[in-house]
Amino acid sequence: MQQTFDSAVASVWAAAWDRGEVEALEALATPDYIRISKGSGKSMSLEQLQQDIREVRQAFPDLATTVDAVVVDGDTAAIFWTSTGTHRASFMGVPPTGRRVQTRGSNFVTMESGRIKQETVTWDSSELLGSLGIRHLGDALAEAGTGVVVDSLSGEPDPEIMKTFNRQFVTGVTVVTTTEGETPKGLAVNAYASVSLEPPLVMVCIQKTSSTYPALFASTHLGINILSNRQQGTVSTFASKAADKFAETDWHAGPNGSPLLDGSSAALEAEIRERFQAKTHTIFICRVRHAEVTDAAPMVYQAGRFYDSEGLSPL
Ligand SMILES: Cc1cc2nc3c(=O)[nH]c(=O)nc-3n(C[C@H](O)[C@H](O)[C@H](O)COP(=O)(O)O)c2cc1C
């Protein structure tokens, strides 16, 4: 029994994960099979698992899996495995990094007539990103009630309310830049914050649908330009999808090549140190390497409108 189950697991794992023959799993699972992820607490059917495997294989086409050990005890078993693969295509919104990763997991299974009825896995797809050094905002993204801390006031405001809430917030406007090969790229961003002075850390939050995002994600450095009152044209260019946003914009390169826009109120170049995945957005945490400050007054932004900061009256 042990021997049969061992070899069945090894051959089905190789067929499904290494060769993409996901139908092979049907021979090893009961029709009402359920897979529970220990990390997220989410469960999935066999069909969903098959789809997950297809997505992982598309992103890591050279995936190679070893079943390290199978320990059977009556109707339960533990399967320990290791997979390696190269990140060749976009995965969970993360553009290909070309990096090779190794990930390990264990599945605790309950069997019925020699087939897997239920398994609890220590691994889920986001761990592949973790192995690439790309972290997810774990608990912040969990559904209410699945987090470690139970919030008695749980519940979430409607996204429309959040929009009106955000419209009450006054910010400046930045242009975040990078290069793709020799081509400068950038977009308007107001989700900028200083994180700490020592060390000098800053953060920006970028939507994954932005056309600048893949280049930004692949970059080691980025530029952050705080726009001045005189850059109304620049903000509308960089908030657009124009093909060459730099055609009419004068700029110079920072020490590591990031475009710094002439006429900005201030500009910095920073090394990207963390890329936290937040579903639709990525939060880039960056260590500042170079900063330039001018006396051009900064532009002010609130609720879709831009203001001249020099016209503000102190309270
Ligand atoms: C004032 C303002 C603030 C913005 N802030 C952000 C932001 O924080 N993050 C973001 O991803 N997009 C932000 N955007 C939207 C992008 O600038 C916009 O989607 C742009 O077209 C993206 O260009 P791309 O797709 O060429 O990269 C902002 C736009 C404006 C006008």
The ligand as an SDF file (V2000), in Angstrom:
LIG
                    3D

 31 33  0  0  0  0  0  0  0  0999 V2000
   -2.6620   63.5960   -9.6780 C   0  0  0  0  0  0  0  0  0  0  0  0
   -2.4820   62.1760  -10.1330 C   0  0  0  0  0  0  0  0  0  0  0  0
   -2.0080   61.2290   -9.2440 C   0  0  0  0  0  0  0  0  0  0  0  0
   -1.8090   59.8970   -9.6470 C   0  0  0  0  0  0  0  0  0  0  0  0
   -1.3110   59.0080   -8.7490 N   0  0  0  0  0  0  0  0  0  0  0  0
   -1.0520   57.7370   -9.1300 C   0  0  0  0  0  0  0  0  0  0  0  0
   -0.4590   56.8400   -8.2180 C   0  0  0  0  0  0  0  0  0  0  0  0
   -0.1810   57.1670   -7.0820 O   0  0  0  0  0  0  0  0  0  0  0  0
   -0.1860   55.5730   -8.6510 N   0  0  0  0  0  0  0  0  0  0  0  0
   -0.4850   55.1710   -9.9220 C   0  0  0  0  0  0  0  0  0  0  0  0
   -0.2150   54.0100  -10.2540 O   0  0  0  0  0  0  0  0  0  0  0  0
   -1.0820   56.0050  -10.8100 N   0  0  0  0  0  0  0  0  0  0  0  0
   -1.3570   57.2810  -10.4490 C   0  0  0  0  0  0  0  0  0  0  0  0
   -1.9270   58.1620  -11.3170 N   0  0  0  0  0  0  0  0  0  0  0  0
   -2.3770   57.6640  -12.6170 C   0  0  0  0  0  0  0  0  0  0  0  0
   -1.2790   57.5200  -13.6620 C   0  0  0  0  0  0  0  0  0  0  0  0
   -0.4610   58.6730  -13.7280 O   0  0  0  0  0  0  0  0  0  0  0  0
   -1.9500   57.3010  -15.0290 C   0  0  0  0  0  0  0  0  0  0  0  0
   -2.7200   56.1100  -14.9680 O   0  0  0  0  0  0  0  0  0  0  0  0
   -0.9850   57.2210  -16.1890 C   0  0  0  0  0  0  0  0  0  0  0  0
   -1.7290   57.2740  -17.3850 O   0  0  0  0  0  0  0  0  0  0  0  0
   -0.1410   55.9750  -16.2000 C   0  0  0  0  0  0  0  0  0  0  0  0
    0.6920   56.0650  -17.3280 O   0  0  0  0  0  0  0  0  0  0  0  0
    1.3950   54.7680  -17.9620 P   0  0  0  0  0  0  0  0  0  0  0  0
    0.3340   53.7160  -18.1650 O   0  0  0  0  0  0  0  0  0  0  0  0
    1.9900   55.2760  -19.2610 O   0  0  0  0  0  0  0  0  0  0  0  0
    2.4350   54.3420  -16.9910 O   0  0  0  0  0  0  0  0  0  0  0  0
   -2.1260   59.5040  -10.9660 C   0  0  0  0  0  0  0  0  0  0  0  0
   -2.6190   60.4680  -11.8600 C   0  0  0  0  0  0  0  0  0  0  0  0
   -2.7930   61.7890  -11.4530 C   0  0  0  0  0  0  0  0  0  0  0  0
   -3.3080   62.8000  -12.4340 C   0  0  0  0  0  0  0  0  0  0  0  0
  1  2  1  0
  2  3  1  0
  2 30  2  0
  3  4  2  0
  4  5  1  0
  4 28  1  0
  5  6  2  0
  6  7  1  0
  6 13  1  0
  7  8  2  0
  7  9  1  0
  9 10  1  0
 10 11  2  0
 10 12  1  0
 12 13  2  0
 13 14  1  0
 14 15  1  0
 14 28  1  0
 15 16  1  0
 16 17  1  0
 16 18  1  0
 18 19  1  0
 18 20  1  0
 20 21  1  0
 20 22  1  0
 22 23  1  0
 23 24  1  0
 24 25  2  0
 24 26  1  0
 24 27  1  0
 28 29  2  0
 29 30  1  0
 30 31  1  0
M  END
$$$$
